[in-house]
Amino acid sequence: MYKVLFIFLAFFNLTVFGQSIKELKEDLDNTKSDSQRMRLFYDLSSKYQFNDSEQAISYAEKLLELAIEKKDTNNIVYGKAMIAYSYYNLGALDKALKIYFEAHDIALESQQENLIDYIITHLALTYDEMGNYAKALEYYRQNIQYAEKYNLPEDKMIGLLNIADMYIRMEEYDSAEFYAENAIKLEDSTDKYIQSIAYINYGVALERNNDFDKALIYLLRGLEIQYSSDPDFAAISEAYLTISNIYLKKNSYQNALQFADSSVFNSKKSKSNYYLRKGYELRSKIHKSLGNESKAYDDLRKFVETNDKIYSEETTEKFLELQELYEAKQREAEINLLKHQSKLNKESITRKNILILATLIILLLLALFLAVYISRNRLKQKALTLLNSQNKEIEERNLQLGEMTEELKSQKEEIESHRDQLSEAYEILEKRNKDVTDSINYAQKIQNSLLPDLNIIKKSIPESFIFYKARDIVSGDFYWFHQKISNGEEIKFIASIDCTGHGVPGAFMSMIADALLSQIIIELDYDKPAAILSEMDRRLKIMLKQDDKYGNDGMEIGLCVIHTDKMIFAGAGHKLYYFKNNKLNVIRGNRFSLGESYIKHEKLDFENHIIPKDEPLMAYLFSDGIQDQFGGPKDKKYGIKRLRKYLESIHKEPVYQQEIHIKNIVKNWKGNKEQVDDMLLIGFRLN
């Protein structure tokens, strides 16, 4: 999806897109206003970001230098951010992140919310590009909260589209479509250019989710707006590329080829090697499908050449040169600061020397006067005076010694008193720490007592296992089981629940979830999973008092109700994986969590999914703890794809053997890394 320009749209005057570099430089030559010069430095740096990183950094440094001279905090932050963004475009994400955090510290110190939000946008995009999606999502949501607080629909749309883009790369296309669709709802409150980007991005999300007809409608809408004003050829190239993909998937190769040609043409106009590379790659596939082997080979060669341009040695050397230049200027600024401080120190020393000299002269004059005075007195008087002076000096020294002795004694007593207080405080803290630990350990016993007895589950569903591993002493993940007779039929309920947070907060939420399930299923005698989840959502919002307020508290749940001839599943944020005839089937639950109020909605309607028990099946319910665990040789997340493939490889084996496999793979993947989240995976076979 098209995302790059969002970093400017939220904080940047959109008229810059209508001005050429030449016009901006002419404005810079003619202006005498420092504030106007800083704005033009920013605009020029923005213009150069996508085709000349050296010029982009040069204008950003001029902005930073003038901002420091004028003590303009806002433009100091903007200058650093633009330098960091140049490194971002070169692929030096660690370097970019370091400079962004320098700007973030300055923004926090200024306590200006718009400045802080500006840097948070850059941090979100950088973490997104680095693949740290959890951190990126945290910052994107802060952007959306800021936009809602200050009624900024364009900023909210950009935040939602960035989240949609992130879910595209995570291959979670339902979530991507959901966020892009919510962005589109803000189209009447936003600029035409942003509307076009929103339409194109929504079209990309729909194409990935195989909703081709609807995708074409929104992609063509985006192109119509682009061509009605100053066109952004990179965005146009992305739209044509997606339309070509649609026709390729429909096996309409001639149409696919036509739009792939348009994508390549516009990529060249935008000077974007990224989209040009993708265009050549797609066109090569189309030629191959049409049987044009020579053309397919030619486009494949162009794809490789373009890819080499992006990652060439020349680009690497240019990045290193820019990095060395930036660090040299940083060192030069530090040296100039030290020189300035040295100069001030020398001036201070000179003033002190003058003062000392004047004091010595005064003392010398007083000494001469005293000598003249004493010489005029008789020798006896002189001796007497000298003797009295010596006696007085001895008495004063004795008095001083006595005062010093008392002061030392007082200090000793004070030190001993502080030592005793610290010792007492340490004992209190040690006791409190023990009390807290004892309380949490006791809370673990209480939580464990609420969990269903595994022997009862085994007796009811013999071929089942539960892998359960808390991150802390107590857990926000837990499993729930109940069986009852209804209308003469034995019904079994089994659920996986992932509450907000982990540790003590998660444990509190798990107790609430356990109580709600017991009330609704046992006391109120509900037996349809969709109705159970709807009632849980309603009651949870009332308990947490967050019907009309933003809140992150809630829980994700996957619930199976097992009858004699069928199994019914409903989910809130959880999926059901089950294998029939060695084929994996995935049932996605509702996207919302129970209790969620992040995006306002009416009472949640959940869907019952019926799976007949006409053939043996192996089913799995799980939280996101295993897939979010970092580890392995490259310290990456285990991921949902790897978990799915692993379940495919072991689902035929006996359940006790599957449990051993799951324990081993978690242990081996995690290694000596810290556990990220609570883990839960339930597996059961129905015959």
N, C-alpha and C positions, 0 to 999 in steps of 0.2 A: 504494500500500500504506500501511497505518497505521503510522506511525513516531514521531510527535511525543513520546508519553509515554515512550519508551525512555530519554530523557535523564535522567528521574528514577528509573526503575525500578531502575537499576543501583546507585544510591547512596542511595535514599530509602526510609524506612520505609513499607511498603505500607499501614499503618493509616490514613495520611492520606487515602486514597481513601474510607474509610468515615466520615470526620468532615466535618461541614459547616463553612463559614466561620464561622458563628455560634458553633459549639462550640469552634473553635480560638481565636477572640477571647476567649471566656469563660475558657478555660485560660490565655490570656496575661494577663488581668486578675487571675487568682487566684495565679499563680506568683510566687515571689520569687527563684527560682534563675536566675542569669544564663545558665547553660548551657541550661536549659529554655526561657528566653526566646529565645535564639538559634535553637533548634530550631523553635519556633513561628513566628518571623519567616520562617524558610526555608519552612515548610509553607504559611503564608499567601501568600507570594510565589508558590509553586508553584500554589496554587489559583487565583490571579488571572491566571496567565499567558495563559489562552486567552480571557478576556473583559474584562479591565481592565488594560492595560499600565501605566497610571499608578500604580495600587495595587500592582501587582507590583513595580515599581521602588521605590516608597516603602518597602515592607517589606524589600526586599533592601538598601536603603541603611541602614535601621535595624539590620539584621543586620551589615552591614559596619562601621558606626560603633561598635557594642558590641564587635565582634570586635577592632577596632583598639585600643580602650580596654583590653581584657583581654589584648591581645597573643596572640590565639588564631589561629594561622596557618591551621588548617583552615577556620575559619568566615570568615576574610578571603578565602580562595580561593572558598568557596561564595557569599559575598556578591557578589563581582565577577562570578562565573559567572552568577548569577541576573539581575544587571543586564544583562549581555551577552545572555542568553537573551531578555529582553524586547525588545531591539533586533532580535534574530533573528526573533521573531514579528511585528515590525513591518515586516520586509523590509529593514532596514538592516544588511546582512550585513557590509560593510566595517567599520562601527562596532562590531558585535558581535565580529568577528575581532580588532580592536585590543584590546578589553578582555579577551578570552579570553587573548591572549598576555601581558597584564599578569599575569593570574592564573597562567598557565603558568610565568612566570619565578619567581614566589613559590613555586609548588609544587616546581619543580626545586631551588630553594635549600633547601627543607625536607628534600629527599631522601626524601620519603614516597611510596612507590610507589602507594598507593591514591589519594592526592591527584593525582599526575601522571596516573594512568589516568582519573580523573574529568574532568580538563580535556581530555585527549586525546579522550574521548568527545564533548565539545562541539565540539572542533576538527574531528573527523571529520564530524559532522552539518552543520557550517557549510560546510566545503569541498564536501560532497555537495550541499547546497542551491545553492551557487554554480556547480555544474557542473564543478568541478575533481575529477573522479572518481579520477584517479590518486592525488592527495594524500589524498582521503577513504579510498580502499582501504588506503593505507599506515597510516593511523591506526586504521581498523577492525581490521586484522590485529594491531596492537599491543594493542588491547582483548582480542582472542581469546587472544593469547599470555599476557596477564596472567591472564585467567580460567582458562586451563589450568594455569598455574603454581600458582595458589592454589585450584584445584578449585572454581571458581564456575560451576556449570552454567547458572544463570540469565543471568549476564553473557555467557557464551559463546553462548547461544541468541540474546540480543539482538544481539550483534555479527554473527552469521550472518544474522539477519533483516534487519539494516540493509544488509548487502552485497546480499542478495536484492532489497531495495527499490531499491537503486541500479541494479542490472542491469535491473530492470523499466523504469526511466526511460531507460536506454540502449537499450531494446528488444532486449536479449540475453536472451530468455525462457528458453532452455535453462539458462544459468548461474543465472538468478534461481530457477528451479525446483530446481536442484541445491542451492543454499545454503539455501533454505527447507526442503527435505526433510531436510537434515542438522540443521537447527534442531529439527525435529519429533522427531528421534530422542532429544532430551534432555527430552521432555515429562514423564517420570516423576520427574525431579529438580528440577522447577520449580514455582513457585506457580501456582494455578489461573488467576489473571488473566493471567499471562504465557502460559500454555498457550493461552488463548482467543485472544490476539493472534497467537500463532504459527499456530494453525489458520486464522485469517482471512487472514493474510498468505500462507500456503501456498496457500490457496484462490485468492487473487488471482493468484499466480504461475501456477497451473495453468490458470486461466481465460484469461490472456494467451497461454498456450501451447496453447489450444484443447482441453485435456483436461477437458471440461465435467462429466462424471459424477463424476470423482474430486474436482473442485473443489467441487461441491455438497456432497459428503460432509463435507469439512473446514470449509466455510463454516458448515454447519448445526451441526457440533460446536462451533465457536467461539461461535455464537449461543446454544446450549444452556447453555454455561458462563456467558456474560454474564448471561443471565436468571436463573440460579440464585444470583446474588450481587448486589452493588451494581453496577448496569449502567453501562458507559461508552458513552454514546449516540453519541459520535463513531465509535467502533469498530463499533457495531451498524449505524450508517448506512453505513459503508464496506462491510460484509458484504452488506446488502440491495442496495446499488448494484451490487455485483459479480454477485449472483444475477440481478438484473434484466438486466444485460448478457448473461448466459448465455442467458436465455430470448429476448432480442431477437435474438441471433445464430442461435437455433434457429427464429426466426419465430413463436414462441409469444407473441403480443403481449399477450394478456390477462394471462397470468402475469407477463410483464415489467412491465406497468403496475401490477399489484398490489404487486410488490416495490419498484418505483420510488416508489410512494406511501409505503410503509413507510420508505424511505430519507429522503424529504423530512420525514416526521413526526419521525423520530429526530434529524435534523439540526437541526430547530427546537428540540427539547428540549436538545440539546448546545450550542446557540447558536453553532454552527460555520458561518459563512458559506461556508467553503471547500467542505464537503460539501453544503450547501444549494444552492450554485451548480451543482455537478455533478449533483445530483438533478433540478433544474429542466431542465437541458440534456438529460439522458437522457430525461426524461418527455416533453419536447417532440418528440424524435425518434420516441418510441413513438406518440404521438398522430398524428403525421404519417403513420406507417406504417399506422395504423388508419383514416386518412382524416378524422380530427377536426381540420380545419384551424384552427378558432377556438381550440380548447384548446391546439393546438400553438403557435399565436401567443401565447396568454396565458402559457404556461410559458416561451416564449422571452423575452417581456418581463420576466418575473420573474427569469430568468437574468441579463439585462442589468442590472436594478436591483440584484441581489445583487452582481454583479461590480463595479458602480460603488461599492457600499458598501465593498468591500474596498480599492479603489484611489481612494477619494474624496479631495477636497481637505481635508476635515475630518481624515481619518486622517493625511495628510501634515503638516498643521499641528500635530496632536497629537504626532507623532513629533519634529518640530523643537522643540516646546515642551519635551518630555521630554529631548531631547539638550541643549538650552540649560540646563535645570535641572541635569542631571548635570554638565556642564562648569563651571557656576557653583559647584556644591558642591566640585568638584575645586579650582577656583581659591581658594575660601574656605579649604579645608584647607591649601593651600600658603601663603596669607597668614598664617593662624594659626601655622603652623610658623615662618615668618620672624619674626613678632612674638615668639614664644617664644625664638627664637635671639637676637633683639635684646635682650630682657630679660636673658638670661644674659650677653650681652656687656657690657651696662651694669653689671651686678653685678660682673663680672670687672674692669672699668675702675675702679670705685669702690674695690675691694680694693687694686688696684695703686696708686691715688692715696694711700691711707692708708699703704701701705708706703713710698712715696717720701717722704711728709711726715715719717714717723717717722725715716727715714734722714737726712733733712736736719737734723732737730732734733739727732740724735746727733752728726752732723758739726759742727754749730754749737757744741755744748757742748765737743767736743774742740778746736775752734779757739780757743775762749775760754781753755780750760785751757792750751793751748800758748802763747798770748800772755802769760799771766801768768807761765808758767815762763821764757820767754825774757827778759822784762823784768827778771827778778831776776838775770840774768847780766851780767857786765861787757861793755862794748861790744866789746872786743877778742875776747873769747870768742865773742860773737855773730857778729862778722864772720868769724872762723875757721870756725865751724860752718857758716855760710852758704856759705863758699867750698868746704869739703869736700863739702857737700851738692850743690853745683853740679857739682863734678868727678865725683862719683859718678853723678849723673844723666846727664852727658855720656857716661861710660863705658858705662852701661846702654843708652843709645840707640844707641851705636856697636855694642854687642853685638847688640841687636835688629835693627839694619840688616843686620849680617852674617848672622844667622840667616834673615832674610827673603830675602836674596839667594840663600842656599843652597837655601831652600825653592822659590823661583821657578825656579831652575836645575833642581831635581829634577822639578818639575811639567812643565817644558818637555820634559825627557827622556822622562817618562812619556807625555806627549801624542804625542810623535814615535813612541814604541814602539807605542802603540795604533793610530796611523795606519798604521804598517807592518803590524801584525797584521790590521787590517781590509782593507788592500789585498791581503794574501796570501789572506785568507779569500774575498774577492770573486773572485779569480782561480781559487781552488779550486772555488767554486760555479759559476762560469761554465764551467769545464772539465767539471764533473759534469753540468751541464745539457746541454752539447753532447754528452757521452757518452750520456746517456739518450735525447736526441732522435735521435742517430745509431743507437742500438740499436733504437728504435721504427721508424725508417725502414727499417732492415734487416729487422725483423720483418715490415714491410709487404711487402718483396720476397719473404720466405719464404711469407707468407700468399698473395700473388698467384700464387706458383709452384704452390701447392696447388689453386688454382681450375682448373676444367676449361678447356681451350682453346676459346674461342668459335668458332673456325673448325671445330673438330671437331663441336661441337654444331650449327652451321649446316649442315655437310655431312650430318649424320645427320637433322636436322629442319630442312629448308630454310626453312620459314615459321615462324621463331621469333625472339624477341628477349629480352634480359635488361637490365632497368634496375637498376643496383647503385650505391649511393651511401653510403659510410661516413660516420658522424658525425665520427669522429676519424681519425687516420692509419691505424689498423687497425680491424677491424670484428668485431662479434659475429654479423652476418648473413652468409650465404654460400650459393652455389648448388653443386649436385653433379650430375654426369652420368657415366653409364657405359653402354656397350653390349656385349652378348656374345651368343654363339650357344648356345642351349640346346635340345637335342632337335631340332636342325636348323632351329630358328626363331630369327630375330634379335630380341632383346629390348632395349629401351632403358629406362634408369632416369633420371629427372630429379626433383630435389628442391629445395625452398626450406627453409632452416634459419635459425631465429632463436634464438641462444644467450642465456643470461642475461647482462645487462649489455652494455656496448659498450666500445670502446677496448681496452686491453691485456687486462682480464679476459675480455671477450667473445671476443677473438682466441684466447686459450688454450682456451676451451670449443669454439670452432670447429675447432681442430686435433684435439681429442678426438673431435668428431662426425665429421670427415673420416676419422679412423683407424677408428672403429667401422663406418662405412658400407663402407669398403674391406674390412675383415675379414669382415663378415657377407655382403656381396653377392659380392665377388670371390673371397675365400679359402674361405668356407664354402658358397658357391654357393646362397644363399637367393634366391628370385625372387618370393615373395608379399609384398606391402608390409606387411600386418598382422603377419605373422611377423617381418619385418625390424624393425619398430618395437618389438615385444615384446622381442626379443632385445637391441636397443639399450638399452631401458629397464632390463633386468636387468643388463647389463654396466655401464651408466653408474652405477647405484646402488652397485655393487661398487667401481668406480673412485673415486667421490666419498665412499664410506664413510658413506652417509646412509640406510641401509635403515630403521633404528629411530630416527632423529633428525630433528628439524625442520631443513629446509634449503631455501633458495630457488634453489640451483644446478640448472640443467637446460636444456632446450631445447625449442622448439616446431618441428614439422616437418610439411611436406606432401610426400608421396612418390607419384609416378605411375610405374607400370610399363606400358610401351606394347608390346603384342603386335601381330601382323599384323591380327587381326580385332577387337581390343578394347583398352581401356585400364582398368587397375585402380588405384584410389586408396585410400590410407589416410592418416589425419592425426592428429597429436597437437597440439591447440591451433590448427591451421591448417585453413582451408577450401579447397575447390576450386570455382572459378567456371567454368562452361563454357556456351557458347551453341550450341544446335542449332535450326535453322530459325528463327533470330532470337529464340529464347526463352531466357531466362537460367535456368540450373539451378544450385542451390547444394548442395554436399555438405559437411556439417559433419563434421569429424573428431571424435575423442575429446576430451572437455573437458580431460583432464589433459595436462600437459607431460611429456616424458620426464625421469625422475629426480626428479619432484616427490614430496615427502614431507609436504606441508602438511596433508593429510588422509589418515590411514592407509588403505591398501587392499591387497588381494591383488595378485598379478601382473596387470598390465594386459592386457586382451584387446581388441585393436583389430579393427576391422571392414573387410573388403575391399568396396569399392564398384565394381561392374563397369559400365563404360560401353561399349556396343557401338559399333564404328566403321562402322555401316551408312550413316551420312550424315556430311558434313563437320561438324567442330566446332572452335570456338575456345576454348582453355582458358587459365586464369590461376591461378598460384600466387603468394602474396605474404605478406610479414611485415606487422607493424602499424606500420612506420615512417612510411609515407605518411599513413595515416589519423590518426596521433597528432600530425602536424606542425601547430603553431600558425601562424596567419597570416591572410591575407584582410583585408577592410576592418574587421572587428570583432575581430580577433586571437583567433579561435576555432580549434579543431581542424578538420582537413579532414573527418574522419569517414568511417565505413564507408558510410553512405548516399550521400554525395556521390561517393565512389570508385566505388560500384556503378553509379550513374547515368552516370558518365563512361565507364566500360567499355562500358555498353550503347550509348552514342553513337558509339564508335569501333571496335567489334569487327569490323565488316564491312570496314574499311579494310585495306590491305596492312600487314604487320607492321612494316616499316621506318617507315611513316608513324605507326603507333601508338606506336612507341618515341619518336619526336619529340614527339608529343602529350604523352606521360607526362612527359618531361623538361621541357617548357614549362609544364605545369600545376603541377608541383612548384616550379619556379623562380618562377613568378608568384605562387603562393599564399604561399610562404615569404618572398618579398621580402628585406628586410634583417634578418629575424628569425634567431635562432640555430637551427641544426638540432637537433631534439629527440632523434632516435634514428637508428640505421642504417636504410637503406631498401633493399628488394629487391622486385622484381616481375618474374615470368617469364611470358611469353605465347607460346603456340605453337598452330599450326593443323594439324589432322590431316585428311587427305582420304581 
